[in-house]
Amino acid sequence: MYIASYTPKLTPEEAQRFWMTPVEVCRLAAVGEASDPKVKKLLNTLSDRGHVPFVKSGAAKTAPRLYSLVSAAMLRTIWDVIEDGRTYRYAEPVAQAVADALLKGVARFEDLIAMDVNMGNAQIIFAGMKDDGTPRTLRWAQKTISGGLSMAFSVYEAGYLIQRICGIYADFWADDLKARNLLDEVPFEIGLDGWPVEEGGV
């Protein structure tokens, strides 16, 4: 799936490639700076408990952890769900549903516009709690929900998150490609209307 004119085609493999540092994954997920003690603790806890995928960059115990685009999407989802008072354990299945949908979307759609048209409004409905602490109900909404849902249920705007985080990933990925000499420097050109040319400016 093409996410920018200056990057290669995004594939499920690239979306799961572990290369981002804690600083980068926190910025991509927009949860704050990794240097913030609260954010650092959150990321470490989610990683240690297996809620956010990562790999160690080396064999040493202190080797830095590396994350992926999927990691960022799951981190942001968990961040959003726990803001409503839920636990990490409760939020993880919601995040996994988002990760699965992201990978399917990347494989299915030609570009971000197609992804936005076809799944930009996709929502996840979840409610209740099982004995293991996970949602009793978790499913994709059959149609867009704008109101009238019982307060016992929660709705997560998963489609918007997926489309948005894939689009933002382009600049992070481009920097990585340039650092590995796999991409020439990309000129940032502003059109006459004040918008970047590659985003529709003229």
N, C-alpha and C positions, 0 to 999 in steps of 0.2 A: 504494500500500500504506500503510495507516495504521500509524504507529509510536508514536503517542501521542494522547491525547484532545485535546491543546491545539495540535497542529500540523496543517497541511493534509496531504493525501494525498501520500506520497512517490512521485515518478515517476522513471523513468530519466533524464529531463532534469535534475531536481533533483539526483540522485545524481552527475551529471557537471558540475554548475555549479561553476565556480571562484570561490570567495569566501573560503576560509579562509586565514589567515596561517600561516606556518611554525609559530608557537606553537600555534595551534589544531589543525592537522593532526597535529602530534606528540602532542598530548594526546589527541586522538580515537583515534589509532593506539596509544596507550599505549607509546610507545618511549622516553619520557623528555622532558625539557624541551629546547626548541629552543635555549636559551641554553647548554646543555652542549656544549662544543666537539666531543665525539665524535658527539653526535646531530646537531649542525649540519653537520658534515662529511659524515655519512652521507646526510642529506637532500639536501644540495647535490650530492653525487656522483651519487646516484640520479637526481636531476632533470636534471643536466647530461648524463647518459648516456641519457636517455630512458626509464628504467625506471619512473619515477613521473611521471604527467602533471601539468602545471601550465601557467599562463599568466602573463605579466608584467602587472602592474597598470597599466603605462604604457609609453611609448616610451623613456624614459630607461634607460640601461644599468644603473643602480642601482635601478630600480623594483622594489619588492617582488614576490615570487612569490606566486601564489594557487593554492590546491589545492581538491580536492573530496572528497566522501565516497568515491568510487572511488579517489582518490589515497591516502586514509588506509588503505583496505583493502589496497591493493597495497604500501604502505609497511610495514604490519604483517606481511604475508605474507613479504616479502623479509627483514625483520628476523628472523623466526622461522627461515627456511630457512638464512640465513647463520650463525645461531647454531650450526648443526651443521657448520660448516666449509666450506660451499659458497660459490661466488662470486656476485656480483651477477648476472652473465650467466646462471648456472645457475638462479637463483631467479626471474628475470623471467617465464619462461613459466608457472611455478606461480602467480605473482601475477596474470598475465593471465587464467588460467583462473578464478581467484577473482573477478576483476573482471567477467568475462563472466557468471558464475553469479549474482553479485549483481544485475546489471542485469536478467537474466531473471527472477530471483525477485521483484524489486520490481515488475516489470510483470505477473507472473502471480498473485501472492497478494494477498488482501484485507487481511491484517494480519500482525503479527509472530507471532501464534499459529499461523496457517496456514503461515507460512514455517518455523517451528520444527518443526511436525509433519511437513511434507513434505520438508524438506532440512536440518533441524538436525543430523542425524547423517552428512551427506554427507562423504565423505573423498576426497582425491586421493592416488593412488599414483604415485610417481616413482622412477626408478632409472637407473643407468648414465650415460654422458656421450658425446655426439656430438663430432665434431671441432670443431664451432663452440662447444663449451662448454655446450650446453643439455642437458637430460635426454634420454636415449635412449628412455625409457619415461615417459609421463605420461598418466594416464587416471583417470577417476572410478571408484571402487570400486563393484561391482555390489551388494554387501551390506556391512553394517558389519563392520569388521575389529577384533577385540579381541585377537588374538594368533595365533601360528602362521605369521606372515609371515617370509620369509627376511630376515636382517639386511642383505642387499644392497639391499633396497627400503626406502623411507621412506613414511610415511603422514602426511598433513596434514589436520587437522580443519577443513576449509574451511567446512563448513556452520555449525559453531558460531561461527566467526569472523564470517561474514556476518550471521547473525542477531543476534549480540551488538553488532557495530559499527553496524548499522542502528538498533538500539534506543538506543544511547548517543548517536547523532547527533541525536536529538530535542531534547535540551537545547541543543546547539550551534546547531541550526537555529532554535530558538525565540528564542535570544538575538539571532541575526541578524535575524529577522523583527521583533522588538521594536525593534531599532536602526533599522530602516527604516520604523517605524511601520505595520507590516503585521500586528501581533499585539498584543493588549492584554496587560498584565502578568498572568502566570499565578500564581494563589495556590497555594502548596504546602500541601496539606491532608493531615494525618496521621490515619489512622483509629484507632479504639479499639484495634485489634490491633497498633498500632505501625507499620503499613505505609502507604505513600502510597496514598490513596484510588484514584487513577487506575491503580495497579498491583494493585488487588484488595483493598485494605484496606477495613474496614467500621467 
